Amino acid sequence: MFGEFLVVALKRSVSSMLPWDIPWYDPSHAVFFTALYSVLTVLGLGVLWALVVTIMRLRKNGGEH
């Protein structure tokens, strides 16, 4: 009986972290992955901004230190 419970729980688990594989109908998954992807987006934008600013400063100073 307990083994059947584990099999059912495994069916509902997330098979990958990709957005199209997540069961969005489950509120716990929706909240967690929405927060996760929001944080990853903010971090990615921060890294992109730092890269752009670094390239602009290097061009302004002619690549000198």
Helices and strands as residue ranges (DSSP letters): H 2-12, G 19-21, H 27-60
